[in-house]
C-alpha cells in the first residue's frame, strides 16, 4: 500500500505535458452494496448435508470497495482495489447451481473482512489507427487509445474484469444477481473463494475485433481461498474472440470463449469407481493427481432500440471433472432483456428480465444419486432434472449515486432435484458508487 501511494504522489508531480490531452493522471472511485434476501418455505420431502433448506430463511451481504488508478507515463496504468465484505448466505451457500446473490462469493461471515481485491498493471502498445476515447471509471482511467493496440494486464484481478464483458448481465451489484446470469453458468473460471486470482492477460485490439488470452492461478483446493501460483503446472487458460458491430445503428457484440484449466481435482468417474456398491462416493478420496477441465461458450448481445437490449449465452463444459471455482454446472443457457425507463420518464431506471437453465453430465448425476457430496450439492439422493431459473428486477435511481433495486427469482428443481422445490427468492439491493 505504501508503495502504491508513493507512485501516486510521483504521478501527481509529473507535468501535465507527460500525458495526452483528455487523459486522467489518476482517479479514485468507491462503491458499497447491501443486499437483503429472503426465501419462503418450499416443498422439501428430504434433505442432505449440502441441500438448500426447505424452511423459510434469509441472508444478507455487504461489500465496500475503494478503487484507485494511477498513470505512469502515457502507456502504463496501475490499479489497486481495497475491499471489505461480510454476509450470511442461505443454507451455508449450498443446494443450488444458480445461487441468487453473486455478491455472497466475496463474503466470509458475519464479521467484516478487509482484503486487497485487485492490484494490477496495464500497459498499452499503440499500433496506430483512429483515436478511441474511453471514459474513466473504477479500474479504468479516462484515456485515448489507438484503434489498433496490444494491451498487457498482469497482477491480481477477477477474470470477469476482462472476459465475457456482457453489457446487460455482468455485474451482480447493479444488474442481475444470479450466479447463472452474471456470466455463463458453466464457466468454471479460475478464482479464489472471493472471486479473484493472479495472472496475466494479453489483448490484441484491431478496431471492432479483439483477441484476448490469459493464464490465471487456480485455487489450491476446489472453491478454496489460497491460490496455487505455480502457473507452469496448475493454471486456468482463457481465450476469447470478440467482435463488436452496429446493426441499423444499434450496437451489438459477439463473443466466443474457450477455457482450459489444469489443477489438482477429482473426476466423478474416479470417485464412483473407488466407492463400493452401497456406499457414497467421495471426491476427496480420489483427489490425488492433476486433471484438465475444458469448456466453450458463445455470448451475444444486441441493442434493439435506444432503451432496449437483449442477450443470450450458452456454454458446455466437459462434465468429467469437479467444479474448481464457480457454479455446479456442466452446461448452461440463459437469455434476457434490459429496458431503460425512458418510456415512463425515468431514463436512469432499469428493468431486467432473464431466464436460464443449467445441466450436469451423466457421471455428475450418478455421483449425486449415490449420495456423493460436492462443494455445493448433496441431497443424499437425486431425481434428476435441469435446474431452471428466472429473474426480474427493477433498479430505481435515487440520486447522489444511490440506486435501489427490487429483485425476485424463481428456481425449479433446486440442486437438479425434481423431488424438491420450486423455490423463490425476494431481495432488496442498495448500491452506491462515486
Backbone torsions as a table, in degrees:
resi	resn	phi	psi	omega
1	UNK	NA	-45.4	179.5
2	UNK	-60.6	-39.3	178.4
3	UNK	-61.8	-42.0	-178.7
4	UNK	-63.2	-44.3	-178.0
5	UNK	-71.3	-25.7	171.8
6	UNK	-64.5	-41.9	175.5
7	UNK	-62.8	-39.4	179.5
8	UNK	-60.4	-46.3	-180.0
9	UNK	-63.9	-38.1	178.4
10	UNK	-63.5	-40.3	179.5
11	UNK	-66.6	-38.2	-179.9
12	UNK	-65.2	-26.3	-179.1
13	UNK	-86.5	-9.5	177.7
14	UNK	-67.9	143.2	178.1
15	UNK	-65.8	152.7	-178.2
16	UNK	-58.6	-28.9	-179.0
17	UNK	-67.1	-12.0	179.7
18	UNK	-71.1	-14.8	-176.7
19	UNK	-122.3	149.2	176.9
20	UNK	-67.3	154.8	179.0
21	UNK	-61.7	136.8	-179.9
22	UNK	86.9	4.0	178.3
23	UNK	-99.7	136.7	171.3
24	UNK	-78.2	138.6	173.3
25	UNK	-83.4	-27.6	175.7
26	UNK	-161.5	162.2	172.1
27	UNK	-152.4	167.2	177.1
28	UNK	-143.3	130.7	178.5
29	UNK	-133.6	151.6	-176.0
30	UNK	-136.3	148.5	175.5
31	UNK	-146.0	152.3	171.3
32	UNK	-142.5	137.3	-178.2
33	UNK	-136.5	124.3	175.8
34	UNK	-117.0	131.4	178.6
35	UNK	-129.3	127.4	174.3
36	UNK	-116.9	126.7	-173.9
37	UNK	-132.2	139.9	176.0
38	UNK	-126.1	150.8	179.0
39	UNK	-128.2	115.6	174.8
40	UNK	-66.8	162.5	175.1
41	UNK	-62.9	148.4	-180.0
42	UNK	-141.7	169.7	-177.6
43	UNK	-63.1	121.1	-176.5
44	UNK	-150.7	83.1	-175.7
45	UNK	-68.8	-21.1	175.2
46	UNK	-155.0	160.1	-178.9
47	UNK	-143.1	149.3	176.8
48	UNK	-114.5	-175.8	-176.6
49	UNK	-61.6	-28.6	-179.0
50	UNK	-120.0	44.0	178.0
51	UNK	-94.9	153.9	164.1
52	UNK	-72.5	120.7	-175.2
53	UNK	-66.6	139.8	-174.8
54	UNK	-81.5	-15.1	178.8
55	UNK	-81.6	164.6	-179.0
56	UNK	-63.4	144.2	-178.9
57	UNK	-154.3	172.2	178.8
58	UNK	-144.6	160.4	177.6
59	UNK	-149.2	167.2	174.3
60	UNK	-151.9	159.7	172.3
61	UNK	-142.5	149.5	177.0
62	UNK	-141.3	123.7	175.8
63	UNK	-130.5	149.2	174.0
64	UNK	-140.0	138.6	-175.6
65	UNK	-135.8	135.0	171.1
66	UNK	-113.2	119.6	-174.7
67	UNK	-115.0	128.2	-178.0
68	UNK	-124.2	135.7	175.8
69	UNK	-124.5	144.0	-176.1
70	UNK	-141.4	132.6	178.3
71	UNK	-98.7	128.9	174.6
72	UNK	-110.3	92.5	-172.1
73	UNK	78.1	-166.5	-173.9
74	UNK	-86.8	-16.6	-170.6
75	UNK	-120.0	-7.2	-175.2
76	UNK	-120.3	131.6	180.0
77	UNK	-128.4	144.7	178.2
78	UNK	-122.5	137.3	-178.7
79	UNK	-130.4	142.6	178.7
80	UNK	-141.8	128.0	175.9
81	UNK	-120.1	128.8	169.7
82	UNK	-106.9	137.0	-173.2
83	UNK	-135.5	149.4	172.1
84	UNK	-129.1	143.5	-177.4
85	UNK	-149.4	148.4	169.9
86	UNK	-153.5	159.0	179.3
87	UNK	168.6	163.8	177.3
88	UNK	-128.3	117.3	-176.8
89	UNK	-84.6	161.7	170.4
90	UNK	-68.3	134.5	173.2
91	UNK	51.7	33.9	178.5
92	UNK	63.5	28.5	-177.9
93	UNK	59.5	50.8	179.9
94	UNK	-138.6	157.2	170.2
95	UNK	100.2	3.0	-177.4
96	UNK	-142.6	156.5	161.9
97	UNK	-89.5	-49.2	-178.9
98	UNK	-89.1	74.1	175.9
99	UNK	-58.9	140.9	-169.4
100	UNK	-84.6	0.5	-178.8
101	UNK	-139.8	103.9	-179.1
102	UNK	-67.2	-15.2	177.8
103	UNK	-77.7	-20.0	-175.7
104	UNK	-68.7	-17.8	176.2
105	UNK	-62.7	-24.3	-176.2
106	UNK	-90.3	-14.1	-173.5
107	UNK	-89.0	156.6	-176.4
108	UNK	-133.5	11.8	178.9
109	UNK	141.7	-178.4	-175.4
110	UNK	-71.7	-15.7	176.2
111	UNK	-91.8	145.4	-179.4
112	UNK	-70.6	129.6	177.2
113	UNK	-116.0	130.7	177.9
114	UNK	-105.6	141.1	-177.5
115	UNK	-161.1	157.0	172.6
116	UNK	-77.2	122.6	-178.0
117	UNK	-90.0	-44.9	-178.1
118	UNK	-137.6	145.9	172.7
119	UNK	-159.2	94.6	-173.3
120	UNK	-141.7	159.5	177.8
121	UNK	-115.3	138.6	177.5
122	UNK	-125.0	126.3	177.8
123	UNK	-123.2	134.9	-177.5
124	UNK	-114.1	127.4	173.3
125	UNK	-100.0	110.6	-177.0
126	UNK	-77.8	132.0	-177.1
127	UNK	-119.3	3.6	175.9
128	UNK	107.2	-178.7	-177.6
129	UNK	99.9	-179.1	179.8
130	UNK	-62.6	154.7	176.6
131	UNK	-76.8	135.9	179.4
132	UNK	-118.3	120.5	-179.3
133	UNK	-91.1	137.6	178.2
134	UNK	-125.6	127.9	-179.7
135	UNK	-71.5	152.5	176.7
136	UNK	-76.0	146.0	179.3
137	UNK	-163.1	-177.4	173.9
138	UNK	-59.7	128.9	-179.8
139	UNK	63.4	26.3	175.2
140	UNK	-155.1	111.3	172.9
141	UNK	-75.0	144.9	172.9
142	UNK	-59.6	124.5	-169.9
143	UNK	-146.9	165.0	169.4
144	UNK	-127.6	122.9	-176.8
145	UNK	-119.5	159.0	168.7
146	UNK	-69.4	148.3	178.1
147	UNK	-63.6	-30.9	174.4
148	UNK	-105.9	124.0	-176.5
149	UNK	-162.8	160.6	170.4
150	UNK	-116.7	129.7	-177.5
151	UNK	-119.4	126.0	178.4
152	UNK	-112.3	127.2	178.7
153	UNK	-123.2	128.7	-178.2
154	UNK	-141.0	136.8	177.3
155	UNK	138.9	-151.0	-178.7
156	UNK	-99.7	128.2	-175.3
157	UNK	-163.0	-177.6	167.4
158	UNK	-101.1	138.1	175.2
159	UNK	-57.0	-34.1	-179.5
160	UNK	-73.2	-8.0	170.3
161	UNK	-64.5	-28.4	-173.2
162	UNK	-113.0	-39.5	-170.8
163	UNK	-102.9	147.5	177.8
164	UNK	54.8	53.5	-176.7
165	UNK	-85.7	63.5	179.4
166	UNK	-66.4	132.7	-174.5
167	UNK	-70.4	-22.1	-171.8
168	UNK	-110.8	-15.7	-175.8
169	UNK	-149.4	84.4	-174.3
170	UNK	-147.7	-29.3	-170.3
171	UNK	-123.6	108.5	-179.0
172	UNK	-68.3	-7.5	176.7
173	UNK	-81.3	-21.6	-176.6
174	UNK	-133.6	-15.6	-175.8
175	UNK	-122.3	-140.7	178.3
176	UNK	-64.2	143.5	-175.3
177	UNK	-97.3	-20.3	-176.0
178	UNK	-64.6	141.9	175.6
179	UNK	-60.1	-30.1	-178.0
180	UNK	-82.9	0.5	178.0
181	UNK	-119.5	-18.4	179.0
182	UNK	-72.8	-19.4	170.4
183	UNK	-163.3	-169.2	174.0
184	UNK	-60.4	134.3	177.2
185	UNK	-61.2	-33.5	-177.2
186	UNK	-92.9	12.9	-177.9
187	UNK	-85.7	96.0	179.9
188	UNK	-86.0	70.0	-176.0
189	UNK	-78.1	148.9	-176.1
190	UNK	-69.0	132.6	-178.3
191	UNK	-169.7	154.8	169.0
192	UNK	-80.3	-176.7	-174.9
193	UNK	-64.5	-15.2	178.1
194	UNK	-97.0	-5.6	177.8
195	UNK	99.8	9.7	-177.8
196	UNK	-117.0	163.5	-178.8
197	UNK	-156.2	174.9	174.3
198	UNK	-111.6	143.1	179.0
199	UNK	173.8	-166.9	-175.4
200	UNK	-138.2	136.3	176.2
201	UNK	-134.8	146.0	177.2
202	UNK	-128.7	127.3	176.3
203	UNK	-110.4	133.5	166.0
204	UNK	-109.4	116.2	-176.6
205	UNK	-111.8	128.1	176.4
206	UNK	-135.2	84.9	-178.2
207	UNK	61.9	-117.8	-176.8
208	UNK	-79.5	-4.1	-177.8
209	UNK	-108.4	137.4	173.5
210	UNK	-135.3	128.7	170.8
211	UNK	-112.7	121.4	-172.8
212	UNK	-125.3	135.5	177.5
213	UNK	-140.1	147.7	-179.5
214	UNK	-155.4	155.7	172.7
215	UNK	-126.1	131.2	-173.1
216	UNK	-136.8	158.9	-178.0
217	UNK	-77.6	137.7	173.5
218	UNK	-90.0	157.9	172.5
219	UNK	-67.7	149.1	179.7
220	UNK	-64.2	-35.1	174.4
221	UNK	-127.0	149.4	-178.3
222	UNK	-52.4	127.5	178.2
223	UNK	58.4	28.6	177.0
224	UNK	-95.8	171.9	-178.5
225	UNK	-87.4	-44.2	-179.6
226	UNK	-66.5	139.7	179.4
227	UNK	-101.2	148.7	175.6
228	UNK	-96.9	106.3	-173.9
229	UNK	-92.3	13.8	173.2
230	UNK	-82.3	83.5	-172.0
231	UNK	-76.9	-4.3	173.6
232	UNK	-86.4	-19.7	-177.9
233	UNK	-110.9	-47.2	-178.8
234	UNK	-121.5	129.1	-171.5
235	UNK	-164.8	164.3	170.3
236	UNK	-124.8	109.5	179.9
237	UNK	-93.9	139.0	179.7
238	UNK	-131.5	138.6	172.3
239	UNK	-135.6	130.9	-178.1
240	UNK	-137.8	133.8	173.3
241	UNK	-110.6	126.7	-176.6
242	UNK	-123.5	134.4	174.2
243	UNK	-128.1	119.7	174.5
244	UNK	-101.3	150.3	-174.3
245	UNK	-158.9	175.0	173.6
246	UNK	-123.0	137.3	177.5
247	UNK	-124.0	110.2	-174.0
248	UNK	52.5	43.7	177.6
249	UNK	72.9	5.4	177.1
250	UNK	-104.8	135.0	-174.4
251	UNK	-72.1	145.7	175.1
252	UNK	-146.9	166.8	179.0
253	UNK	-152.0	143.0	173.7
254	UNK	-122.3	138.4	180.0
255	UNK	-134.7	138.4	170.7
256	UNK	-123.6	125.3	-174.7
257	UNK	-126.9	134.9	175.6
258	UNK	-124.2	134.2	174.5
259	UNK	-125.0	150.5	176.7
260	UNK	-144.9	115.2	-179.6
261	UNK	-115.1	143.4	175.8
262	UNK	-128.8	124.2	-176.4
263	UNK	-160.6	172.9	175.4
264	UNK	-78.2	96.2	-175.6
265	UNK	-134.0	166.5	176.3
266	UNK	-106.1	156.4	170.5
267	UNK	-106.9	152.3	179.6
268	UNK	-66.0	-37.5	-179.3
269	UNK	-65.2	-39.4	177.0
270	UNK	-63.1	-42.6	-179.6
271	UNK	-64.9	-40.5	178.6
272	UNK	-66.5	-41.4	-178.1
273	UNK	-67.0	-30.1	-176.5
274	UNK	-83.0	-11.9	-175.8
275	UNK	-99.2	122.1	175.9
276	UNK	-58.6	149.4	177.9
277	UNK	-56.0	134.8	-179.1
278	UNK	93.7	-4.8	177.3
279	UNK	-116.8	155.0	-179.4
280	UNK	-78.4	131.9	176.4
281	UNK	-71.4	159.4	-178.4
282	UNK	-137.2	124.2	173.8
283	UNK	-66.5	-34.8	-179.3
284	UNK	-61.0	-33.0	-175.2
285	UNK	-71.3	-18.9	-175.3
286	UNK	-122.2	17.8	178.9
287	UNK	-87.6	72.6	-173.1
288	UNK	-121.4	-5.6	-177.7
289	UNK	-146.7	172.6	-179.2
290	UNK	-83.2	145.0	174.8
291	UNK	-136.6	156.5	180.0
292	UNK	-105.8	137.2	176.9
293	UNK	-125.1	134.1	-175.4
294	UNK	-130.8	162.7	175.7
295	UNK	-168.4	159.2	178.2
296	UNK	-139.2	138.7	-178.2
297	UNK	-140.1	157.6	177.4
298	UNK	-128.4	134.6	-177.7
299	UNK	-131.8	130.1	177.6
300	UNK	-130.7	138.9	174.2
301	UNK	-134.5	147.6	-177.4
302	UNK	-150.9	124.4	169.7
303	UNK	-78.0	126.7	-178.2
304	UNK	-112.6	-9.8	173.7
305	UNK	-156.3	170.5	-179.2
306	UNK	-59.4	-28.2	-176.4
307	UNK	-114.6	5.2	-172.8
308	UNK	-132.6	129.1	175.6
309	UNK	-131.3	149.1	-179.5
310	UNK	-122.3	154.9	174.5
311	UNK	-147.3	157.5	173.1
312	UNK	-148.3	141.1	179.9
313	UNK	-135.1	145.9	173.2
314	UNK	-148.8	139.5	178.2
315	UNK	-148.6	146.0	173.9
316	UNK	-130.4	129.6	173.0
317	UNK	-99.7	174.4	-176.9
318	UNK	-73.7	-20.7	174.9
319	UNK	74.8	6.2	-176.5
320	UNK	-94.8	-31.2	-166.7
321	UNK	-113.2	146.5	-178.6
322	UNK	-61.8	162.0	178.0
323	UNK	-67.9	130.8	179.5
324	UNK	-92.0	-38.3	-170.8
325	UNK	-150.2	-12.5	-174.8
326	UNK	-128.4	-137.0	-170.4
327	UNK	-76.6	162.8	177.3
328	UNK	-88.3	76.8	-175.4
329	UNK	-148.5	136.8	176.3
330	UNK	-107.8	-13.7	175.0
331	UNK	-155.5	139.7	-176.1
332	UNK	-144.8	151.2	176.7
333	UNK	-144.8	134.1	177.5
334	UNK	-147.7	155.6	178.6
335	UNK	-156.0	151.3	-179.4
336	UNK	-171.6	-175.7	179.9
337	UNK	-139.7	156.8	177.1
338	UNK	-133.3	121.4	-175.2
339	UNK	-121.2	121.1	175.7
340	UNK	-78.2	160.4	-172.5
341	UNK	-86.4	24.3	179.9
342	UNK	-56.1	-36.7	-172.1
343	UNK	-71.2	-16.9	176.3
344	UNK	-123.8	30.6	173.4
345	UNK	60.0	35.6	174.6
346	UNK	-132.8	71.0	-167.8
347	UNK	-67.8	-15.6	178.6
348	UNK	-98.5	-4.1	174.0
349	UNK	-81.5	157.3	-179.0
350	UNK	-140.1	136.5	169.1
351	UNK	-110.2	130.8	176.6
352	UNK	-123.3	137.7	177.6
353	UNK	-138.7	128.2	-179.1
354	UNK	-150.3	156.1	174.8
355	UNK	-131.0	156.1	179.8
356	UNK	-156.8	163.3	177.0
357	UNK	-144.8	140.4	176.3
358	UNK	-123.1	149.4	179.9
359	UNK	-137.9	161.2	176.4
360	UNK	-128.5	160.3	-175.8
361	UNK	-73.1	167.6	-179.6
362	UNK	-63.4	-39.1	178.6
363	UNK	-67.7	-38.1	177.1
364	UNK	-62.7	-43.3	178.1
365	UNK	-61.4	-48.6	-177.6
366	UNK	-61.0	-38.3	178.5
367	UNK	-59.3	-44.9	179.3
368	UNK	-72.6	-36.4	178.5
369	UNK	-60.2	-35.6	-179.0
370	UNK	-85.4	8.2	174.2
371	UNK	94.5	11.9	178.9
372	UNK	-70.6	153.4	177.4
373	UNK	-112.5	141.2	170.7
374	UNK	-116.1	-174.6	179.9
375	UNK	-59.7	-33.0	-173.1
376	UNK	-119.5	-18.9	-171.6
377	UNK	-124.9	155.1	175.1
378	UNK	157.2	84.6	177.4
379	UNK	-85.2	-4.6	-175.8
380	UNK	96.6	-27.8	173.6
381	UNK	-157.5	-175.2	-175.8
382	UNK	-159.2	132.4	165.3
383	UNK	-114.3	98.0	-161.5
384	UNK	-67.6	140.1	168.5
385	UNK	-156.3	149.0	177.8
386	UNK	-58.5	139.9	174.7
387	UNK	-82.5	121.0	-178.2
388	UNK	-116.5	143.5	-178.6
389	UNK	-141.1	159.2	173.0
390	UNK	-142.4	145.8	-180.0
391	UNK	-138.7	137.8	176.8
392	UNK	-132.2	130.8	176.3
393	UNK	-138.9	157.3	171.8
394	UNK	-131.6	120.9	177.9
395	UNK	-106.3	124.8	-177.9
396	UNK	-112.7	125.4	177.2
397	UNK	-73.3	125.1	-178.4
398	UNK	-101.8	-13.8	-176.0
399	UNK	97.4	162.3	178.8
400	UNK	57.4	27.8	177.6
401	UNK	88.2	0.0	-177.0
402	UNK	-96.0	138.9	175.4
403	UNK	-133.2	129.4	178.3
404	UNK	-109.2	130.2	-176.9
405	UNK	-123.4	133.3	168.2
406	UNK	-103.3	133.7	-171.4
407	UNK	-139.3	138.9	174.4
408	UNK	-134.0	138.8	178.4
409	UNK	-133.0	150.2	176.4
410	UNK	-133.2	131.1	-179.2
411	UNK	-123.0	126.6	176.1
412	UNK	-103.3	141.0	-176.9
413	UNK	57.0	57.0	-179.1
414	UNK	-58.4	133.3	-177.0
415	UNK	67.6	23.4	179.7
416	UNK	65.3	25.1	-174.9
417	UNK	-113.9	113.0	-179.5
418	UNK	-70.7	-15.2	177.9
419	UNK	-75.9	-11.8	-172.1
420	UNK	-126.1	149.1	177.5
421	UNK	85.5	-168.1	1.8
422	UNK	-71.2	168.1	179.5
423	UNK	-135.0	163.6	-178.2
424	UNK	-132.8	158.5	178.0
425	UNK	-136.7	133.9	179.4
426	UNK	-121.4	135.0	-172.2
427	UNK	-141.8	151.5	164.2
428	UNK	-118.3	138.0	178.6
429	UNK	-130.0	129.1	175.2
430	UNK	-115.9	120.6	-176.4
431	UNK	-124.0	136.3	176.1
432	UNK	-129.9	139.9	175.5
433	UNK	-149.0	154.3	178.1
434	UNK	-145.0	NA	NA
